[in-house]
Amino acid sequence: MKGRFPKKLLIILFWLLLWYLLALLVDNTFLLVTPYRAAVALGSSMSTLVFWKTVLFSVLRIGAGFLGGTLVATLLGWLSFRIRFLEEMLSPLIMLLKAIPVASFAVLLLIWWGSSYLAVAVCFLVVMPNLYINTLEGLKNTDIKLAEMAEVFHIPVRNRFFYIYRPALKPFLVSALKLSLGMSWKSGVAAEIIGTPAFSVGERLYLSKIYLDTAGVFAWTAVVILLSWCFEKSVLWMAERFFAWEPACESVGTNVGRKTAKPGEAQQDAENRAVLYCRQLSKSYGELGLYQDFDNAYELGQIYYLKSPSGSGKTTFFRMLCGLEKPDRGVIEPKLRYSYMFQEDRLCEEYSALRNVELVLGRQTGKDNTGNAGEEALRSLLPEEALYKPCCQLSGGMKRRVSLVRAMEADSDCVLLDEPFTGMDADTREQAEAYIKNRQKGRIVMIATHI
């Protein structure tokens, strides 16, 4: 950091020297002034109250347009991601806004609205399409495997947004913000020059041109550059804080996905839920038939091992049970709530093991209403220091144990464990099997393993 400052200072001095030499070569103050004369003009302006009022009003106009465009773009991006028809409806409008020149926006809005809100509207219309497209693209690039995991565990929308969608959005939004911040100041000041509202940087530039005040033009241009730089640094700093923020996770409601029993139906509901039935279950992929009229029943409180060669359909069976895939024929009843340890880890890699468990638990207290339930569960299978490391820094076996804890601690009627012991040595596997039995809690547990 210390070595970079002198280097940047030398670069700035080089360009100032070049500017000074060009001014001497031109030798015409109406065409080009020296850096000194521009600095004198800037200092003279800064000593007046009008200067600071002008700067404040321009910042408010351009800031309001940028903020409005950002909020509307992110909201419409999220809605378009959720509603495909809305994306199709907005597509022609977004393409039109991208194609229309800024000058056309400014002239039309000047006719319709006048000069007072011209800079706000122009900034809004310049920023919104770019941020909308990047928001939508970022959401579409969300890891589908994490989205499926969230669906199975019924993770609340708040948790999904902050820990699944937000990391996917980050590179797209940061890139869009960097581009949009510069564009907002260029277009906003251009709109002020066209509309010349009172107390605006654009008005001062326009007046400097009228009075052939070349030093004033350079001085106000320097103000625009400095304001744009400060605005960009401030917004990007806030964006970094937002993406680094880890809010507490909401707890998953224990009744999510379940019907409330009517009076007198509680006993019947309990009896129905005592057994999981698969009736006439069939599933095939093209000519590959995995299941054909499969019938079976699974009782609460039992552990079932599904042992068969790889590719025989164990994962497909689990996906049908929890609703990620539909059978070609047959029924699975009654509707239970599932937790699922996928064959892949499906962890939010940049967050800690504890945070990944809290995604499905929330920040619940442990036994005797003390401590943290997620921490207590993880400590039974992981060393203390591994609980708070980002999952991307954990070994493969540790990641499997985090996935196992997440599945076993989640509120469910049936736990699906797909190759849970992959990457574990004999001692760790024995410890994991003991943990499964200890945390079964009267549920159906199905464990898929290779023969």
C-alpha positions in Angstrom: 0.0 0.0 0.0 2.9 2.4 0.9 4.5 1.7 -2.5 1.4 2.4 -4.5 0.8 6.0 -3.2 4.1 7.5 -4.6 3.5 5.7 -7.9 0.0 7.2 -8.2 1.2 10.6 -7.2 3.9 10.5 -9.9 1.3 9.5 -12.5 -0.9 12.5 -11.5 2.1 14.8 -11.7 3.0 13.5 -15.1 -0.4 14.3 -16.6 -0.5 17.7 -14.9 2.9 18.5 -16.3 1.7 17.4 -19.8 -1.4 19.6 -19.4 0.8 22.6 -18.4 3.2 22.1 -21.4 0.2 21.9 -23.8 -1.2 25.1 -22.4 2.1 26.9 -22.9 2.3 25.5 -26.4 -1.2 26.7 -27.3 -0.7 30.0 -25.6 -4.4 30.9 -25.8 -6.4 31.1 -22.5 -9.7 30.9 -24.5 -8.7 27.5 -25.7 -6.6 26.0 -22.9 -5.6 27.3 -19.5 -2.9 26.0 -17.3 -3.6 23.8 -14.2 -2.7 26.8 -12.0 -5.4 29.1 -13.6 -8.0 26.2 -13.3 -7.1 25.7 -9.6 -7.4 29.4 -8.9 -10.9 29.4 -10.6 -11.9 26.4 -8.5 -10.6 27.9 -5.3 -12.5 31.1 -6.0 -15.7 29.2 -6.5 -15.3 27.1 -3.4 -15.1 30.2 -1.2 -18.8 31.0 -2.0 -22.0 29.5 -0.5 -23.4 29.2 -4.0 -20.7 26.6 -4.9 -21.6 24.3 -2.0 -25.4 24.7 -2.7 -24.8 23.8 -6.3 -22.7 20.8 -5.5 -25.3 19.6 -2.9 -28.3 19.9 -5.3 -26.4 18.1 -8.1 -25.5 15.3 -5.8 -29.1 15.0 -4.6 -30.5 14.9 -8.2 -28.0 12.4 -9.6 -28.0 10.4 -6.3 -31.9 10.2 -6.4 -31.9 9.0 -10.0 -29.2 6.4 -9.4 -30.9 5.1 -6.2 -34.3 5.0 -7.9 -32.9 3.2 -10.9 -31.1 0.7 -8.7 -34.1 -0.1 -6.5 -36.5 -0.5 -9.5 -34.0 -2.5 -11.5 -33.3 -5.0 -8.7 -37.1 -5.3 -7.9 -38.0 -5.9 -11.5 -35.1 -8.3 -11.9 -36.3 -10.4 -9.0 -39.9 -10.4 -10.2 -38.8 -11.3 -13.8 -36.7 -14.2 -12.4 -39.8 -15.5 -10.5 -42.3 -14.7 -13.3 -41.1 -15.7 -16.8 -43.9 -13.9 -18.5 -42.9 -10.6 -16.9 -39.4 -11.0 -18.3 -40.8 -11.4 -21.8 -43.1 -8.4 -21.4 -40.2 -6.2 -20.2 -37.7 -7.3 -22.8 -38.7 -4.9 -25.6 -38.8 -2.0 -23.1 -35.3 -2.7 -21.8 -33.9 -3.0 -25.3 -35.5 0.3 -26.2 -34.1 2.1 -23.1 -30.6 0.7 -23.9 -30.8 1.9 -27.6 -32.3 5.5 -27.1 -29.5 8.1 -26.9 -29.2 10.1 -23.7 -29.8 13.4 -25.7 -33.2 12.0 -26.9 -34.2 11.2 -23.3 -33.2 14.7 -22.2 -35.1 16.6 -24.9 -38.2 14.5 -24.5 -38.3 14.7 -20.7 -37.5 18.5 -20.9 -40.7 18.9 -23.0 -42.8 16.7 -20.8 -41.6 17.6 -17.3 -39.4 20.7 -17.5 -35.9 21.1 -16.1 -36.4 20.5 -12.4 -36.4 16.7 -12.4 -34.6 16.2 -15.8 -31.3 15.0 -14.3 -33.1 12.6 -11.9 -35.2 11.0 -14.7 -32.2 10.8 -17.1 -30.0 9.1 -14.5 -32.9 6.7 -13.7 -33.4 5.7 -17.3 -29.6 5.3 -18.0 -29.0 3.2 -14.9 -32.1 1.0 -14.7 -31.6 -1.2 -17.9 -28.0 -2.1 -17.1 -28.7 -3.0 -13.5 -31.9 -4.9 -14.4 -30.1 -7.1 -17.0 -27.3 -7.9 -14.6 -29.7 -8.6 -11.7 -31.7 -11.0 -13.8 -28.5 -12.7 -15.2 -27.1 -13.1 -11.7 -30.2 -14.7 -10.4 -30.3 -17.1 -13.4 -26.7 -18.1 -12.6 -27.7 -19.2 -9.1 -26.5 -22.8 -8.4 -29.6 -24.9 -9.2 -28.3 -27.6 -6.8 -28.5 -25.1 -3.9 -31.9 -23.9 -5.0 -33.1 -27.5 -4.9 -31.6 -28.0 -1.4 -33.5 -24.9 -0.2 -36.7 -26.2 -1.7 -36.4 -29.5 0.1 -35.6 -28.0 3.4 -38.2 -25.2 3.0 -35.6 -22.6 3.8 -37.3 -19.2 4.4 -37.1 -16.6 1.6 -34.9 -14.3 3.7 -32.3 -17.1 4.2 -32.3 -18.0 0.6 -31.8 -14.5 -0.6 -28.8 -13.7 1.7 -27.0 -17.0 1.5 -27.9 -18.5 -1.9 -29.0 -15.8 -4.3 -26.9 -12.9 -3.0 -23.5 -14.7 -3.6 -24.6 -15.4 -7.2 -25.6 -11.8 -7.7 -22.4 -10.3 -6.3 -20.1 -10.4 -9.4 -22.9 -9.2 -11.7 -24.1 -6.4 -9.5 -20.7 -5.1 -8.6 -19.7 -5.0 -12.3 -23.0 -3.3 -13.2 -22.6 -0.8 -10.4 -19.1 0.2 -11.5 -20.4 0.9 -15.0 -23.6 2.6 -13.9 -22.0 4.9 -11.4 -19.8 6.6 -14.1 -22.7 6.7 -16.6 -25.0 8.3 -14.0 -22.7 11.3 -13.5 -22.0 11.7 -17.2 -25.7 11.6 -18.2 -26.8 13.5 -15.1 -24.5 16.5 -15.8 -25.3 16.4 -19.5 -29.0 16.6 -18.6 -28.3 19.6 -16.3 -26.5 21.3 -19.1 -29.5 20.8 -21.4 -32.1 21.8 -18.8 -29.9 24.2 -16.8 -31.9 24.0 -13.5 -30.9 26.4 -10.9 -28.1 25.5 -8.6 -26.6 22.7 -10.7 -23.1 21.8 -11.9 -24.5 21.6 -15.5 -25.8 25.2 -15.2 -22.4 26.4 -14.0 -20.7 24.6 -17.0 -23.2 26.2 -19.4 -22.6 29.7 -18.0 -18.9 29.2 -18.2 -19.3 28.4 -21.9 -21.5 31.4 -22.5 -19.0 33.8 -20.9 -16.0 32.0 -22.5 -14.7 31.2 -19.0 -12.3 28.4 -20.0 -10.8 28.2 -16.5 -14.3 27.9 -15.1 -15.1 25.0 -17.5 -12.0 23.2 -16.3 -12.7 24.0 -12.6 -16.3 22.6 -12.8 -15.1 19.6 -14.8 -12.7 18.8 -12.0 -15.6 19.1 -9.5 -17.6 16.6 -11.6 -14.7 14.1 -11.7 -14.1 14.4 -7.9 -17.8 14.1 -7.1 -18.1 11.1 -9.4 -15.0 9.4 -7.8 -16.3 10.0 -4.2 -19.8 8.8 -5.2 -18.4 5.6 -6.8 -16.2 4.8 -3.8 -19.0 5.4 -1.3 -21.5 3.2 -3.2 -19.0 0.4 -3.8 -18.0 0.6 -0.1 -21.6 0.2 0.9 -22.1 -2.6 -1.6 -19.1 -4.5 -0.2 -20.5 -4.1 3.4 -23.8 -5.4 2.1 -22.3 -8.5 0.5 -20.1 -9.2 3.5 -23.0 -8.8 6.0 -24.2 -12.1 7.5 -27.6 -11.5 9.1 -29.1 -14.0 11.5 -31.0 -16.9 9.9 -34.7 -17.2 10.3 -35.9 -20.5 11.8 -37.8 -22.8 9.5 -41.4 -23.2 10.8 -42.2 -26.6 12.0 -45.5 -26.7 10.2 -44.2 -25.6 6.8 -45.6 -27.8 4.1 -48.0 -29.5 6.4 -51.8 -29.2 6.6 -53.3 -28.3 9.9 -55.5 -31.1 11.1 -59.2 -30.4 11.8 -60.7 -31.2 15.1 -61.1 -34.9 15.5 -58.6 -35.7 12.7 -55.4 -35.6 14.7 -55.5 -39.3 15.6 -56.2 -40.3 12.0 -53.4 -38.0 10.8 -50.9 -39.6 13.2 -51.9 -43.1 12.0 -51.6 -42.1 8.3 -48.1 -40.7 9.0 -46.9 -43.8 10.7 -46.1 -45.5 7.4 -44.8 -44.1 4.1 -46.3 -46.0 1.1 -44.9 -46.2 -2.4 -47.6 -47.7 -4.7 -47.2 -48.8 -8.3 -44.2 -46.4 -8.6 -42.7 -46.3 -12.1 -39.9 -44.1 -13.5 -37.8 -44.4 -16.6 -35.5 -42.2 -18.7 -36.0 -43.0 -22.4 -35.3 -46.7 -22.7 -33.7 -47.0 -19.3 -36.4 -48.2 -16.8 -35.4 -47.7 -13.2 -38.6 -48.6 -11.5 -41.6 -50.6 -12.7 -44.7 -50.8 -10.5 -42.6 -50.6 -7.3 -44.4 -51.1 -4.0 -43.1 -50.7 -0.6 -43.8 -49.3 2.9 -41.5 -47.6 5.3 -42.3 -47.2 9.0 -41.5 -44.3 11.3 -38.6 -45.1 13.7 -36.8 -47.4 11.3 -33.5 -47.1 9.5 -33.4 -48.5 6.0 -30.3 -49.2 4.0 -30.7 -49.1 0.2 -27.7 -51.1 -1.1 -27.3 -51.4 -4.8 -24.7 -50.7 -7.5 -24.2 -47.1 -8.7 -26.7 -46.1 -11.4 -29.5 -48.4 -10.1 -31.8 -45.5 -9.2 -31.3 -44.8 -5.5 -30.8 -41.1 -6.0 -33.8 -40.9 -8.4 -35.9 -42.6 -5.7 -34.9 -40.1 -3.1 -35.6 -37.2 -5.5 -39.1 -38.6 -6.2 -39.8 -39.0 -2.5 -39.0 -35.3 -1.7 -40.7 -33.9 -4.8 -37.7 -32.9 -6.9 -38.8 -35.3 -9.6 -42.2 -36.8 -10.5 -42.7 -40.5 -11.1 -44.1 -41.5 -14.4 -46.8 -43.4 -12.6 -47.8 -44.3 -9.1 -48.2 -42.4 -5.8 -46.2 -41.7 -2.7 -48.3 -41.0 0.3 -48.9 -39.5 2.7 -47.1 -36.2 2.1 -44.3 -36.0 4.6 -41.6 -33.5 5.3 -38.1 -34.5 4.2 -34.5 -33.5 5.0 -32.0 -34.6 2.5 -28.2 -35.2 2.5 -27.5 -35.1 -1.2 -24.8 -37.1 -2.9 -23.0 -33.8 -3.5 -22.4 -31.6 -0.4 -24.6 -28.7 -1.6 -23.1 -26.3 0.9 -22.9 -22.5 0.6 -19.1 -22.7 0.2 -18.2 -19.2 1.3 -20.0 -19.4 4.6 -19.1 -21.4 7.7 -20.2 -24.9 8.6 -22.3 -23.3 11.4 -24.0 -20.9 9.1 -24.9 -23.7 6.7 -26.6 -25.6 9.5 -28.3 -22.4 10.8 -29.8 -22.0 7.3 -32.2 -24.8 8.1 -32.3 -24.5 11.9 -32.2 -20.8 12.4 -30.3 -19.7 15.5 -32.0 -22.1 18.0 -30.9 -22.7 21.5 -29.5 -26.1 22.4 -30.4 -28.5 25.2 -31.8 -26.9 28.3 -32.3 -23.7 26.4 -28.6 -22.9 26.5 -25.9 -22.5 23.8 -26.5 -22.9 20.1 -28.2 -26.0 18.7 -26.2 -25.9 15.5 -22.9 -25.6 17.3 -23.7 -28.5 19.7 -24.6 -30.8 16.8 -21.5 -29.9 14.7 -19.2 -30.4 17.7 -20.3 -34.0 17.9 -18.7 -34.7 14.5 -16.2 -31.8 13.8 -13.3 -30.3 15.6 -14.1 -26.9 17.2 -12.0 -24.8 14.8 -13.8 -26.3 11.7 -17.2 -24.9 12.8 -16.4 -21.3 11.9 -14.3 -21.8 8.8 -15.8 -21.2 5.3 -16.8 -24.6 3.9 -14.5 -24.1 0.9 -11.6 -24.5 3.4 -12.8 -27.8 4.8 -11.8 -31.3 3.6 -14.2 -33.5 1.7 -14.9 -35.7 4.7 -15.6 -32.6 6.9 -18.0 -31.2 4.2 -19.9 -34.6 4.3 -20.3 -34.3 8.0 -21.6 -30.8 7.8 -24.2 -32.0 5.2 -25.0 -34.9 7.5 -25.6 -32.6 10.5 -27.8 -30.3 8.4 -30.0 -33.2 7.3 -30.2 -34.9 10.7 -30.9 -31.7 12.7 -33.6 -30.3 10.4 -37.2 -30.8 11.3 -38.6 -33.6 9.2 -40.5 -36.9 9.2 -38.1 -38.7 6.9 -34.3 -38.3 6.5 -32.7 -39.2 3.2 -29.0 -39.8 3.3 -27.4 -40.4 -0.1 -23.9 -41.9 0.2 -23.4 -40.2 3.6 -20.0 -41.9 4.4 -18.1 -40.8 1.3 -14.7 -39.5 2.2 -14.8 -40.8 5.8 -12.3 -43.2 7.3 -13.4 -46.2 9.4 -13.4 -44.3 12.7 -15.2 -41.3 11.4 -17.8 -43.5 9.7 -18.4 -45.3 13.0 -18.8 -42.0 14.7 -21.2 -40.8 12.0 -23.4 -43.9 12.2 -23.6 -43.6 16.0 -24.7 -39.9 15.5 -27.4 -41.0 13.0 -28.9 -43.5 15.5 -28.7 -41.0 18.3 -30.4 -38.2 16.3 -33.0 -40.4 14.6 -35.8 -39.1 16.9 -38.4 -41.6 15.7 -38.2 -40.7 12.1 -37.8 -42.7 8.9 -34.1 -42.7 7.9 -33.1 -44.1 4.5 -29.4 -44.5 3.8 -28.3 -45.1 0.2 -24.9 -46.8 -0.2 -23.0 -48.8 -2.8 -22.8 -52.5 -2.5 
